Amino acid sequence: MVLVKNTNSVMASTNPYIGLMAGTSLDGVDAAIINPDANKLLAQAYFPYGNELKQQLKTLIQTGQTHLKNLADIDTQVAYFFADAAQAVLAKSNFSASDIKAIGSHGQSIFHQGVLYSMQIGHGAIIAEKTGITTVADFRMQDIAALGQGAPLTPFYHQHLLNGKNAIIVNLGGIANITIVKNAKVVGFDSGPANTLLDNWIAKCKRLDYDRNGAWARSGSVDKRLLEALLADDYFQKPAPKSTGPEYFNLSWLAPHLTGDETDADVQRTLAELTAMSISQHITKGARVYLCGGGVHNLFLLERLNYLNSHNKITTTADLGIHPDFVEAAAFAFFAQQTLLGKPSNLPTVTGAKGFRILGAIYQTVQ
């Protein structure tokens, strides 16, 4: 079921769509304008969260506790930030709000537990009201209501982007998710952490938001005992469908495995190897691999992925026509189009849902 607010649009549109995405790294919002075929970026921009909002989000997610008023306040703040991002990317383009068919807003995830519940804040009603553009939001819960994981959803867009090609797309966000397309069959799942542990560890040890180019990880050595202990976690052996998030892979997950004898740099190096190895175990020899997400800027991580997959050609989704930083934003713009057309955006073989579902709630002001 789709919550519809005053919409009778069922025809395909020649107008572009806006996609808004904030990931588990909590750094800010990616905004992208895509063409109706959803295979070309017409404009894109990144809008970082302010320090106060970022800290509020981190505290909310790390503690998992808040008062209802605080939750309402931060939900509203995020919604206005997303609306501002939509208006700002329009200002950087040749389009006006009246040119845009709809916004697809992922929102900011603050809790995800596949099959049970997923919460993304940044209410679509506020975005629609402030921008004057039909907004589709809350994409994950319909899949979860159908007994799916609610994630990853992007394999549906990755399949569209590959346009019949056999290949693997790896998104290196806070969490790594993998899409494997072979002979029109799609497998997709969260493989484990990509940047979330690396970011949290360097924030704890050095008060930095991220490890630029992976330089700190490069300076350390792999702690084989620690790496084996981390890779022994049940999640890495669990079959798909599966999804995860920073609710699971966080410093509290890491802490019991530390003896105190490790150097901080060696832990960072080991966490980078954990990411590279947990991804690489799913990459078949000879498969074409495209990378996307913020992790593509971690040069050391890319070196490790290339080393562990030396028989594979690994590039980024730029070779498919979409900048690797904006694939997920483009995906949710595409999902908004699907929703307005009354078409599904989930893949039951990926999420485990009991069937295809039209995802998202539609919010629309009176025109």
N, C-alpha and C positions, 0 to 999 in steps of 0.2 A: 504494500500500500504506500502511495506517495501522498504526502500532505501538500495540497495545492491551494495556493492563494490567488484567486482570480486569474487563471490562465487558461486559454483555449488554444495555445500554440501546439500544433501537431505536425506542421510541415517543416521539412528541412529548410535551413536558413542559409542565405549567402552572406550573412553578417558574421564578423569574428566573435570570438568568445574570450573571456578573461579567466585565467586560472590563478588561484591563490593557494600557496602551500607553506606551512611552517612545520619543520621536522622536529625530531626528538633532540636535536642538538640545541634547541632553544635559542638560536642566534638571531632569528628574524623571519621575515616573510619574503618568499620568492613570488613575483608577479609576472605573468606572461600573457601576451595576447596571441592567440593562434588563429590560423585561417580555418574555414569551415571543414576542410579535409583533415584537419588536425595533424598535419605533417610539416608545418612550417611556422616558425616563430616570426610574428610581425613586430613585436616589441617585447622587451623584457627588462626587469629591474629587480634589485635586491634592496630590502629595507630593514636594517638592523633594529632590533628591540633596544630601547633605552635601558640603562643599567638597572633602574628601579623595577621596571616591568620584568626584565629578565630574572632578577633575583626573586621577585614574587612568584614567578612560574617555577623556578628551581625549588624554592621552599615548599610550594604546594605539591610538586611531584615527588620530592624526596621524602617528605613527611607523610604524605597521603592524608593529611588532616587539615581541616579548616572549618570556619563557621559558614553557614549558608550565605550570610550577607557578604562575607569576603569572597566567596565563590561567585556570587552575582556581580560583585564589583569588578573582579578580574575578568570575568566573562565579557562584561560590557567594554572594559578597556581593550581587550584583544579584538573585539568586534569593530570598534572604532579604528583601531590600528589597521586592521585588514581593509576596512573601507577606505582609509587614507591611502593605503598601498595601491588599491585599485584606481583611485583617482590620480595618484602620482604616475602610475605607468601609462595612463591615458595621456597625461600632460607631456610625457616623453615621446608620444606617438603622434600620428596624424589622424587619430580617431577622437570622436567625442562620445559621451555616454550614450547618446541616441543611436550611435553606430553599432553598439555592442548588443548581441542577442541575449547573452546571459553571463553571469559570473558563476564559476564553480569554485567553491571555497572549502578546502579541507578543514580549516580551523587548526587550532593548536591542541594536539593530543595531551591530555593530562592523566589518562588512565586507559590501559588496554589489557584486557584479559580475554583472549579468544574464546568464542562459544558462549561466554557469559555476558560481557558488557564492554563497551568502548565509549569513551567520552572525549569529544573534541569541543573546546570552547571557542567563542567568537561567533555569536549568534547571527544566523543568516538574515533574520528580520531586520536587524540593525544595519547590516551591510546594504540590504536592498533599499532601506529607507534613506540612508545617507547618500547612496550613489544614484538612486533612481533606476537601477538596473536589476532585472529579475535575477535572483540569487538562489542557487542550489547548494545546500549544505547538509551536514550530518549524513555522510555517505555510508558509514560502516554498520550502523545498527540494523538495517534491513537484512543484511547478510547474516549477522549474528542471530537475529530473530529466526532465521531459516536454518539455525544450527551450524552456521559457518564460523570461521575464525575472524571474519571481518577484515582480514589482512593476509597477505598483501593484495591490494586491489590493482596495483600498477601493471601486473602481468597482462591484463586485458588491453591496456594501452600499448605495452611493449609489443604484443602480437600485432596490433594495428600498425605500429611504426615499422616493424620488420617486413610487413607487406609480403608474406609468403616465404621469406628467407628462413633457413635453419640457422639459428644462432642462440647465443646466451647473452642476456643483459643482466649486469650486476649493478644494483644501486648501492652506493657506499654512503649511506646516511648515518644517523646515530646507530641504527641497526642496518645490517646488510640484508637485502633481499635479492633473490635470484630468480630469473625467468629463463626457462629452457624451452625453446620452440624447436620441435623436430617433426617433420612430416605433418604439419598442421596440428599436432598435439602440443599442449602447453602444460608444463609443470612449473610451479612457482611456490616459493616459501621463504620465510625469514631464516637465514643460515646462522645468525647469531650477531654478536656485536661487530660494528664497523668502527665508528668513531667514538661511541659513547664512553667506553672505558678509558680510551686514550685521552679524551677531553677531560674527563673527571679526575683522572690521576694527575695530569699536569696542572689542573686547577688546584688540587689539594697540595701538591708539592712545590709548585712554582708560582701559583696565583696567576696563571695564564689561561686564556680561554681555549687555546688549542696548540698543538705541537706543529709550528710552521714548517712545512716541507718534510715533517717527520725527523727533523734534525736531532732532537733529543733522543728519540728512539734509536736512531742510527748510532749514537754515541755509546749505547749500552750493549750488553751481551745477553743472549737468550739464556734464561735460567731453565734448564731442561726439566728439573723436578717440578717447578711451578707450571711450566707449559703442559706437561703430562697430566698434572692434577686438574688444570682448567679444562683441557680437552676431554677429560673423563666425565665431565658433567653430562647428565642424562639427556639434556636438550640436544646435544650434538649427535646423539645416536637415535633420537626420536624421528620416526618417519613423518613425511608430509601427509596431510596438511598440518602446518604448524606456523605459529606466529609468536613473536615475543616483543619485548620493549625494555626501556630502562627501569621499569618496575622490577624486572628480574636481573638483567645484567647491569649491575651498579657496584659501587665500592663496598657495599655490605655483602654482595656476592663474592667479591674478590678477597675480602679481609681474612676469612678463615683459612685461606690457602697460603697466606704469607707467614713466614717464620720470624721475620725481623732481621734476618741475616742478609737479605737482598738489598742491593743498592736501588735507589729510586729510578735511576736510568735503566738498570737491568729489568726492572718491572715494566717500564714503558716499552722497552725493546721486546719483552716477552708478550705483552699485550698486542703489539703490532703483529707479531708472528701468529698469535692466536687468531686474529682477524684474517690474516692471509691464508692460514692453513684451514680454518673452518669454512672458508669460501672455496678454496682450491679442491677440497675433497669432492666437490660436486661438479667440477669442470672436466668434461671428458676430453681426452687427447684429440687434438685436431679441430675441436669446435671453435667457431668464430666467436669472439667475446667482445662485447661493447660495455664500457664502464660509464656510470653517471653518478651524480651526487657529489656532495662536498668533499668526499674522500679522494676524488681524482686530483686534488691539489696537494695531497700528501705524497710527495715524490718517493719517499722511502717505501711506503706501502705499495705503490705501483711497481717499484723495483722488485719487491718480494713476490708480488703476484706474477710478474713476468718471469721471475726465476723459477717459481714453483710450477709454472705452466709454460715451459719453454717450447712446447710443441704446439702452442696455440698462438694465433694472431690476436693481440689484445690492443684495442684502441678505445676511443670514447664514442658516445652517441652523436658527436659532431659529424661523424661519418654517415650518420643516418639523417642528418639535417637539423638536429635539435641539440642546442648547447647543453652539455652535461649538467650544468647547474640548474636547468629549468625543465627537465623532463617531467618531474612530478607535478609542477605547476601546470604544464601542458596537459598532463594526464587528467587533472581534475577539471580543466576546461572542456576536455573531450567528454568526460563523464557527465558534465552539465548538459551537453548537447544530447547525449544518449537519453538522459532523463526526460528532457523536454520532448523528445521523439517517442517516448514511451518504450524505450529499449533498455535491456539490462546492461549492467557494467561489471558484473561479477563473473567469475569463472568457477563453477562448482567444483571442478577438478582441482582447483588451486586452494580455495577457501574451505572446501568440505561442506558447503551449504547444500541443502537438499534439492536445490534447483536454481535456475537463473532468476535474478531479481532486479527490478528497477530500483536503483539506489537514490537516496537523497530526498530531502524535503524542499519544496519550491516556495520561495517567498517573493511576492510581487506587489508593487504599489499599483494603485489605480492609474491607468494611463489617460 
